[in-house]
Amino acid sequence: MTHEVFNQAPPLIGFDVAADAALLAALEREGAGWAAPDLHELGRRAGSAETQRWAEEANRNEPRLLTHDRYGHRIDEVDFHPSWHSLMRVAVEAGLAGAAWADPRPGAHVARAAGFFVWSQAEAGHACPISMTYAVVPALRNNPALAAAHEPLLTSRSYDPGLRTPATKTGLLAGMGMTEKQGGSDVRANTTRAVPGPDGTWRLTGHKWFTSAPMCDLFLVLAQAPGGLSCFLVPRVLPGGERNTFRIQRLKDKLGNRSNASSEPEFENTVAWLVGAEGQGVRTIIEMVSMTRLDCVIGSASGMRAALVQAIHHARHRSAFGGPLITKPAMSAVLADLALESEAATVLAMRLAGAVDRAVRGDAAEQAFRRLAIPVGKFWVCKRQPVVVGEALECLGGNGYVEDSGLPRLYRDAPLNSIWEGSGNVQALDVLRAIQKAPESLEAFFTEVGSAPRLAGAVRDLKIQFKDQDHLEVRARRLVERMALMLQASLLVRHAPAAVADAFCASRLDGDWGHTFGTLPPGTDTAAIVERAAA
């Protein structure tokens, strides 16, 4: 009798990850309803046993650095498990890398964001090179000749791994190298040097501290030129077929993101091409940074959703104290609270993707909105992922603490997006800079949140806080947190069922909430909220 297994949740396999009411409504609302059939196909693949096996294998069999071949030649390659390549191939073929930039359809970037949200729930590590390849395109356009040469392959749906001459491949991947040992987020403290060569190229010498995905074909890199900090394109393989100097000193031993390789490359007379104007490196690369920040928001929303789905699945099938866990008021309150956080993150991520899509098509108002809303969203949504995943893991108890559940991997990955592309302080200060340099961005923000009459009082209070210019930097986090909550509340009030919007506003804006999940106001329709999330 003791060997009989009962009262355990069945494996969560064979389901459609895209069967998400909040996501599908946002997909339609933001102009990409036409992408729903492909999204469901990708969702079924993400929920399959095969994909879950890929994710497990890619993380258990971590990438290996190969500095030399058997004969002693320097090669600086990274060896990945076949499952990593399977995950990458699906992502690229689904158009999650650069393909949206070559798609003329309105909503192409929204469709891509929804796909990124769905497929990242399968495995988050490989999303890094996918995201950077998406983000590099607008920055590379600062050099039309380089863009013309590389953009067709960056926007390709062909996954073609391996270091070869870029022009001979069917598809390219791109990475980015900004941070250095002494600077971190303060990239203007970089010491990597760039000197002009005799043939219109440049030569870089220096050491980068954190360069993810070193197996990519191309990298945007910051270096100090005679005219100041500048942006350069560095290929791993030069047009003639010889390897560029890109010596990988080591791979980082990271908390999470274990399937993905992050490295320290060293440059010595490394051949590079200038992108943008000399001395305008930050201005040039900031468009790439903005797009990767968008993906940080989408990725964190994706991780929250993946953890929530696991928690609801467990509570539906696990019985305790006389009935299914999901029917117990305390557990229902926790799940509903997590569902609010997840849906708010999802609708905000998709709203940002819609703003990007319309901005790249010439909408000035959306451009102003996204300038402010992306750092606001990154600050808040990425910070919420660790606490959401931690609470969801607790819903499974000991079952969630073992590796086989998949939740430990979600938990280790959870802090990543809040650190990558500028941590919380960087985002909060970037919001203040955006308001100072582009006041129209704040106007666009208030236009957005002010479209929900229910928030009129909160909007007035926030405007008063911005008029107070004392100690702005000290108050930056509090201001940006409030902006994020108001933006999420505005979206939910306009687009979510009343049970969701009412509970979110009462708890997050009006303060009828404790300091932990599961402390929503009495009378909240938790069953309706959980049922919507479980669809």
N, C-alpha and C positions, 0 to 999 in steps of 0.2 A: 504493500500500500504506500510506503514512503517513497517509492520510485515512480508513482503515478504523477504526471505533470498536469496540473489544472490551475485555474484562476491566474493564468498568465496571458498577456495580450499576444495575439498572433503577430508575426512579422508584418511590418508596414511596407508591403511591396505590391507591385502591380496596380498602382493608382495613378491618377492624373494630377501632377503637381500644379497644373494650371487651373484646376477646378477651384478657383479662389474668387468668391463673389466680388470682393473689393478690387482685386486686380483686374478682372474682366470688365467691370463697370468703368474703371479708370482708363482702360485700353480704348474703349469706345468713346469715352468723353474727351480724351486727349487726341482723337483723330486717327486712331489706328485700328478701328474695329475690323478692318479688312484682314488683319493679321491673325485673327482668332483661330482659324483652322490650323495654321502652322504652329501657333502657340500651344494648342492642345496636343498636337503630335509631339512637340518637344517635351511637353509636360508628362505625357505617358512614358516617353523614353527616360526622363529624369526619375520617374517613380518605379522603374523596372528593376528587377533583381540584378540584371547584368550591369547596369550603371552603378548600382550600389556596390557591387563587387569591384568595379573599376576604382571607385572612390576609396574603398578600403585598401586595395592593393597599392594605389598611388601614394598613399600616406604611410603605409607600413614599409614600403620599399622606396626609401627616400633617394633623391638624386645624388649622384656621385660625381665628384670633380676628377677629371682626367687631365692632368697638366701636360703629360708627355705621352707619346706613343711608345711602342716597344723598342724602337730604335734610338730613342732619346730626343726626338724632335718635339719642340714645344707645340702643343695643339690647343690647350685651354678649352676643352669641351666638357659638357655636362651630360652624363648618361642618365636617362630616365627609364622607368619601368614602362612596358608597353601599355599599361592601363592609363598612364598619363597621356600618352599620345592618342588613345581612344577618346578620352575626355576632350582634348584639344581639337581633335578632328570634328567631333560633333559640334562644338562651339563655333568653329570657323565656318563650317558648312551651313550652319543655321544663321549666319550673318551677324554673329555677336561681336566680331572684331571690327574691321573697318568698313564693312559692306554698306552701312547706312549712308555714308558720304557719297556713294555712287548711286543711290536709289532716289529717283526724282519724286517719288510719291509723298505727298503730305502725310506726316505721321511716321515716316521711316525711322526716325530716332526714337519715337515712342515704342514702336514695335520692337526695335532692338533692345530697349530698356526692359520691356516686359520679358523678352527672351532671356536676357541676362539675369533678371530676377528669378525666373523659373529654373534655369539650368544651374545657377550658382547654389541652389538648394541641394543639388546632388553632390557638389564638391566645390569648395571655395578657393582652394589654392591655385588652380589653373586659371582662375579668373583674372589673375594679375597680368600676365602677358596679353590676354584677350583685351583687357581694359586699356592697357598702354597702346596697343595697336590701334584701337578706336580713337584714342585721345591724340595721337601724334599727328593725324592728318591736318587739322586746322593750323597747328603750329608750323608744320612743314611748308604750308602754303605761303609763308613769308619769304620763301625762296622759290619762285615759280618754276625755275629750271629743275630743281630737285624734286618738287612736287610732281611735275610732269613725268619725270623718270620713274618715280617710286610709287605714286599714288595708285596707279592701276593694280599693282600687286599688293599693296596694303589693303585695298578694298576688295580683293579677291576672296572668293569662298573656298579656295583650295588650301588645304593644310599641307605644307611642303617643308618638313623639318630637315635640319642638317645645314652645315656651314658650306655654302657655295656662292659663287658670284651672284649677286642679287638679280641681275638681268636674266640669268638662266633659269630662275625658279618660277613656279606657277603661283606662288603666294609668299608674302613676307610678313614677319612679325617685328614689332618695334618695342624698345625699352627706353629707359630714361636714367641718366646719372647726374644727380644734383648735389647730394649731401657729401660732406667730407668730415674727417675726424674732428677737426677743430671748430666746425661751424654748425653742423646739423641743419636746423631750419633756417639759420642765418647764412643763406647761400652767398651773400656778398662777402663773407669771410673766406670764400674758397681760395685755395692757393694753386690749383691746377693752372698751368700757363699755356697760352696759345701764341704761336709766332707764325707770321705769314710765310708761306713757301713760295718758290719761284714760279709755280705753275697755276696759281689761283687757289690752291688748297692751303690748309694750315697744318701745323704740327703741334700736338698736345703732349704735355708732360705733367703727370700728377697721379694722385691716388684717390679714388672714390671710396667712400665708406659704406654705402648701401646702394647697390645697383641690382635690382631684382631682375630675374629672367635673363641671365647672361647668355642664354642660347639663342636669343633673338638675333635677327639679321642686321638691324639698324638701331642706333641709340641717339637720342638728343642729349647733349652733354653741355654743362656750363663750364666755362673756363675764362681766366683773366687774359684778355687781349690787350694790346697797347692802348686801345681806346676804351677799356673798361670791361666789365663782365659781359660776356657774349655767349650766344648759343651756337652749337655746332652739331652737325650730323656726322656720326662715327659709324661706318659700316664694319662688321666683323671681317668681311672678305672684300678686298679691293676689286675694281673693275677688271683688272688683269688676271685675277684668280689667286693672287697671293694673300696670305693671311695678314690682316692689319694687326699691329701690336696691341693686344688686349689681354694682358697677363692676369689671370684670375688667381689672386693670392690665396683665397679660401672661400668656402661657402659658409654663410652664417648658420649657427646652431640656434634656431629660433624657438620661442614658446609654442607657436602654432604655425599655420601656413607651411606645414612640413613637406607637402608634396611639391612645393615650388622652390626653386633655387634662388637665393639672394646672395650676392657676392661682393667682394672687394676687388675691382679691377685696377690694374696699374697701367698707365699710359707712358710710353717713352717714344717720342717722335711719332706719335700715332697720327695717321692721316685723317683729316677732317675737313668738312665744308661748312662755311659760315651760313647760318640761317638767320635771316633778319639783319638789322643794322648792327654794326660793331658798337659795343657798349650798351646795347639794348637787350641783353640776354634774358633778364627777368620778364620784361614786357613780351618778348617773343615766346618764351616757354610757358607763360602763364595760361595761355589758351589750352595747352595740353594738361596743365595742372588742374584747371577748372573742370575739364572733362573727366579726369580721374577722380576728382572730388565728387562729381556726380555719381560715378560708379561706386564710390565708398558709401554713399547714401543708399543706393540701390542694393549693394551687397549686404549692408547691415540690415536693411529691411528684409532681405531674403533670408538671412540667418535667423532673424526673429521668427519669421513665418515657419521655417523648417523646425525650429524648436517647439513652437506652439502646436504644430500639427502632431508632433510626437507626443506631447503632453495630453492633448485631447484624445488621441488614439488610445493611449494607455488608460486614461480615466474611463473611457467607454467600455473597455473590456475587463478591467480589474474591479473586483468586488471587495468591499471591506465594510465592517460594521453593519452588515445586513442588506447591502445593496450595491449597485454599481457606483464607483467613485464619482462619476460625473453627476450623479443625482444628489450628492451630499452638498448642502449649502456652503460649507466652508471651501470645498474644492471648486464648486461652481463659481464662487466669488473670485478665486484666484485665476481660474481659466478665463473668466470674462475680463478681468483686469489685464491679463496678458494679451487677450484678443484686441482690446482697445488700443494697447500700445502698438501691436502689430499692424492693425488696419491704419492707424494714424501715420505710421512710418511708410506704409505702402502707398497711400494716396499722396503723401508729400513727395515721395520719390518719383511717382508717375507725373505729378504736376510739374516737377522740375524738368523731367524729360520732355514734357510738352512745351515748356518754355524754351528749351534748347532747340527743339525742332522748329518752332516758329521764329526764333531769333535768327537761326542760320538761313531762314528764308526771307529775312529782311524786316521782321517786326521789331521796331525800335522799343516799344513798350515792354515787350517780352524780354528783350535784351537787357533793359534796365532792371526788370524784375529778377532775372536769373543772376545778375551780378551780385545782388544782395542775398537772394534766397538760397543759392547753393552753399555758401559758407554757413548760413544760418542752419540749413538742413544738415550739413555735415557735422557741425558742432553738436547738435542735439541727438539726431538719430543714431549716430555712431556711438555716442556715450550710453545710449539706452540698451544697445545690444547685449553687453555683458550681463546686466542685471536681469534682462528678460530671459536670456538663455540659462542663467543660473537658477532662476525661479522655476523655469520649465523642467530643468533637470531634477529639481527637488520634487516635482510632481510625480516623477517616476521612482523616487526614493533610491534605494540601493540598485535597482535595475537600471537607473539612469547613470549611475556612477561607474559602471563597467564599460570597457571599450566597445564591446559588441553592440551596445545600444546606439552608437554613433554620436551621442550627446557630448561625451568628453572632447571629441574633435571639434564640435561646434563651439564648446566652451573655450577651448584653447585659441580658436580662430577669432573669437568675439572681440577682443580688444584691438585687433589689428587696424581696422579702418579708422578708428579714432586717432591712431598714431600716424598712419600713412598720410602723406600729402598735407602735412600740417596738423599738429595736435590741437587740443581745445583752445589754448591761449592764442595760437596763431589764427585760428578761425575767428575767434571773438574780435581780435584786433583788426582782422581783415574786414569784418563788418563795419567797424568804426571808420576805417580808411575809405571803404566804398561810399559811406554816407558823406564823408568830407569831400571826396573827389568827384562824386557823381550824385548830388542830392536828388536827382530824378529817380534814383534807385529806391530811396526811402519813400518817395511819393508813390512809386509803383507798388511797393509793399503795402502801404496803407490803403491804396485803391483795392488791392486784392482782399485783404482781411476785412476792409470796411464794407465789402459786398454782402456780408452776412450781418443783417441788422441786429441779431442777437448779441453781437460782440461790440456794440456801439460804446458801451461803458468801458470795456477793456481797451478799446482803441484810444479813447480819450485819455485814459490813465497812462498808456504807453507814450503818447505824444507829450504829455507833461513831463515824463521821465527824460525824454530826449531833449527837452528844452533846458533841463538842468545840466550845465556843462561841467560842473564840479566833479572831480574824481571819476571821469568817464572810464579811464582804463581799469580802475579798481572795480567799477560797476559793470564792466563789459560782459562778463559771463552772465550776470543776472539779467541784463537787458536782452542778450541774444537768446537765452533760455526762454524768456517770456515771448519773444518774437516767434520762436519755433512753435511754442504751444499755441499761440494765437493763430498761426498759419495752419497748423494741423486742425485746430478747432473749426476754423473757417471752412476748411474743405469738408470736414465731417458734417457740419451743420447744413451745408448745401447739398451734399451728395450721399450721405449715409443714412440708414434707417434711424428713426427717432431714438430708439433704445441705445444705439451706439453714440450718437451725437450728445444726447442728454447726459449720459454717464461720463463721457469724456469731459464735457464742459463743467459739470458739477465737481468732478474730482480734480482735474488738472488746472482749470482756470479759477473756479470759485473756492477751492481749498477744502472741499468736503471729502477729505482723503487722509489716510494715515501715511506712515513712512515706509510701508511695505505693500506688496501686491496683495489683493484680497481684502482691501479696506475701502471698497466703494460705498457710496451712500446707501443706507437701508432703503429697500423698495426698488433698487435697480433690477431691471429685468435681465438677470444674468443668463438665464436659460436661452433667451432669444439671441443674446450676444454670442454665446458659445455656439449655438446652432448655426448662426451665420458664418462664423469662422470655420466650422467643421464641414462646410458644404463641399 
